[in-house]
Amino acid sequence: MAQQRAFCLSISRRNRDIVDFIDETSDKLHLTKADTVIHMMREYRRLKRLEDEGLLGHVKTWSDEDLIGGTVSRQAQRGRQRDMDAL
């Protein structure tokens, strides 16, 4: 018998818009929320693989501001740009 794997995802108030996005996407795709998140992750992985193979240009993922929810210093932006250029 296959073992089920599960985890609980706690979403902070500052990321509530992501919950709305998942709700809207699950409605469009006619999937459960869990299946929608898995679909998004697989699609992201597929796009990154295509980018790595040179079949796509750079795939914009998320910015530092998206991750921490505020303004990022110029030094951090330059460091991130160097990291992206190195890819």
Residue pairs with C-beta under 8 A, 6 or more apart in sequence:
9 37
11 18
11 19
14 69
22 33
22 36
22 37
22 40
23 33
25 36
25 40
26 32
26 33
26 35
26 36
29 35
29 36
29 39
31 39
44 61
47 56
47 59
48 59
50 56
51 57
51 58
51 59
58 84
58 87
63 72
64 72
64 76
64 77
64 80
65 71
65 72
72 80
